[in-house]
Amino acid sequence: ATQNAEKEIKKIKHIKADMSAAAAPTPSPHSHEKDAEAASGDAGKQFLAWLRGGLITGRLAINTPQARIHVIEQGLVLVSPGIFKDFDPTRWNHVQKRLQKLKLHQRTHDNMNIWTCKASGARKQALMKVYLISKTEVSELGLTLPPPNPAVNLLPMA
């Protein structure tokens, strides 16, 4: 399983996509192969396959008030624990830990996994706990994303 995880991470690291070319996520030529391979193994990889597929097909909302996925200037943020509970309501904590093991997310300056974002709407503001996946990692996942959501901003860490 560890060798398969290393192979999957190496594959992900070699796929490049242009992040600013399209308004909607588009698949890389190899995304179907990765999705099939990931579905048979690690929960973190299964989550990534689900996330990639949901973004490509439009099944998962992005940059909307109720979305658990937002594009910001620094990359892609995944609202935690909501996005993991959407994927697997019973084993979400395990899935979250397995995603952390893949080391695709960016840590805070204090070496924490979770960042805080502020979402500002017309009438409300909210703080969200998120995982940050950098633009580089997003492109290596084979996704092209819409422009950043101006209503969501990463808060500076103290």
C-alpha positions as CSV (number, residue, x, y, z in Angstrom):
1,A,0.0,0.0,0.0
2,T,2.9,2.4,0.8
3,Q,4.5,1.7,-2.6
4,N,1.2,2.4,-4.3
5,A,0.8,5.6,-2.4
6,E,4.3,6.7,-3.4
7,K,3.5,5.9,-7.0
8,E,0.3,7.8,-6.9
9,I,2.0,10.9,-5.4
10,K,4.7,10.7,-8.1
11,K,2.1,10.5,-10.8
12,I,0.2,13.5,-9.3
13,K,3.5,15.4,-9.2
14,H,4.1,14.9,-12.9
15,I,0.7,16.2,-14.2
16,K,0.6,19.8,-15.1
17,A,-2.3,22.0,-16.1
18,D,-2.9,25.7,-16.8
19,M,-4.8,27.1,-13.9
20,S,-6.1,30.3,-15.6
21,A,-7.2,28.9,-18.9
22,A,-10.8,28.0,-18.2
23,A,-13.6,29.2,-16.0
24,A,-14.6,25.6,-15.0
25,P,-12.3,22.7,-13.9
26,T,-11.2,20.5,-16.7
27,P,-9.6,17.0,-16.5
28,S,-6.1,16.2,-17.5
29,P,-5.6,13.4,-20.1
30,H,-4.7,11.0,-17.3
31,S,-7.3,11.9,-14.7
32,H,-9.6,8.9,-15.4
33,E,-6.7,6.5,-15.0
34,K,-5.7,8.2,-11.6
35,D,-9.3,8.1,-10.5
36,A,-9.6,4.4,-11.2
37,E,-6.3,3.6,-9.5
38,A,-7.1,5.8,-6.5
39,A,-10.5,4.2,-5.9
40,S,-8.9,0.9,-5.1
41,G,-6.5,2.1,-2.4
42,D,-5.9,4.7,0.3
43,A,-8.8,6.8,1.7
44,G,-6.9,10.0,1.0
45,K,-6.5,9.1,-2.7
46,Q,-10.1,8.0,-2.9
47,F,-11.1,11.4,-1.5
48,L,-8.9,13.2,-4.1
49,A,-10.5,11.1,-6.9
50,W,-14.0,12.0,-5.6
51,L,-13.0,15.7,-5.4
52,R,-11.4,15.8,-8.9
53,G,-14.4,14.0,-10.4
54,G,-16.9,16.2,-8.6
55,L,-15.1,19.4,-9.7
56,I,-14.8,18.2,-13.3
57,T,-18.5,17.2,-13.6
58,G,-19.8,20.1,-11.7
59,R,-21.4,17.8,-9.0
60,L,-19.5,19.7,-6.3
61,A,-20.2,23.4,-5.9
62,I,-17.3,25.7,-6.0
63,N,-17.2,29.4,-5.0
64,T,-20.9,29.6,-4.0
65,P,-22.1,30.6,-0.5
66,Q,-22.9,27.0,0.5
67,A,-19.8,25.5,-1.2
68,R,-17.2,23.6,0.7
69,I,-14.6,24.3,-2.0
70,H,-13.4,27.8,-2.8
71,V,-10.7,29.2,-5.0
72,I,-8.6,32.0,-3.4
73,E,-5.6,33.9,-4.6
74,Q,-3.2,31.3,-2.9
75,G,-4.9,28.2,-4.3
76,L,-7.8,26.0,-3.4
77,V,-9.4,25.8,0.0
78,L,-11.4,22.8,1.3
79,V,-13.8,23.6,4.2
80,S,-13.1,21.2,7.1
81,P,-14.6,19.0,8.3
82,G,-17.6,19.6,6.0
83,I,-16.0,18.5,2.8
84,F,-14.8,15.2,4.4
85,K,-18.2,14.6,5.9
86,D,-19.7,15.0,2.5
87,F,-17.4,12.3,1.2
88,D,-17.8,9.9,4.0
89,P,-20.1,10.8,6.9
90,T,-19.0,7.9,9.1
91,R,-15.2,7.8,8.5
92,W,-14.6,11.5,7.7
93,N,-11.9,11.8,10.3
94,H,-9.9,8.9,8.9
95,V,-10.2,10.4,5.4
96,Q,-9.0,13.7,6.6
97,K,-5.9,12.2,8.2
98,R,-5.2,10.1,5.1
99,L,-5.3,13.3,3.0
100,Q,-2.9,14.9,5.4
101,K,-0.5,12.0,4.9
102,L,-0.4,12.8,1.2
103,K,1.2,16.2,2.0
104,L,-0.6,18.0,-0.8
105,H,-1.8,20.8,1.5
106,Q,0.2,23.8,2.6
107,R,0.8,24.2,6.3
108,T,0.6,27.4,8.3
109,H,3.6,29.3,9.5
110,D,3.0,27.5,12.9
111,N,3.2,24.2,11.1
112,M,-0.6,23.6,11.5
113,N,-2.7,21.9,8.9
114,I,-5.8,24.1,9.2
115,W,-6.0,27.7,8.1
116,T,-8.8,30.2,8.7
117,C,-10.6,32.0,5.9
118,K,-13.1,34.8,6.2
119,A,-16.1,34.7,3.9
120,S,-17.9,38.0,3.5
121,G,-21.4,38.1,2.0
122,A,-23.8,40.9,1.4
123,R,-25.4,40.5,4.9
124,K,-23.1,38.1,6.8
125,Q,-19.6,37.2,7.5
126,A,-18.3,33.8,8.6
127,L,-15.0,32.2,9.5
128,M,-14.2,28.9,7.9
129,K,-11.5,26.3,8.9
130,V,-9.9,25.1,5.7
131,Y,-7.1,23.1,4.1
132,L,-5.1,25.1,1.7
133,I,-3.9,23.4,-1.5
134,S,-1.4,25.7,-3.3
135,K,-1.8,26.7,-7.0
136,T,1.1,24.4,-7.8
137,E,-0.4,21.4,-6.2
138,V,-3.8,22.1,-7.8
139,S,-2.3,22.2,-11.2
140,E,-0.4,19.0,-10.4
141,L,-3.7,17.4,-9.6
142,G,-4.8,18.0,-13.2
143,L,-7.4,20.7,-12.5
144,T,-8.0,24.1,-14.0
145,L,-10.0,26.3,-11.7
146,P,-12.3,29.3,-12.0
147,P,-11.0,32.7,-10.9
148,P,-10.6,33.3,-7.1
149,N,-13.8,34.0,-5.1
150,P,-13.5,37.7,-4.0
151,A,-15.7,37.0,-1.0
152,V,-13.3,34.5,0.6
153,N,-9.9,35.5,2.0
154,L,-7.2,33.7,3.9
155,L,-6.6,35.3,7.3
156,P,-3.0,36.0,8.2
157,M,-1.7,33.7,10.9
158,A,-0.4,35.3,14.1
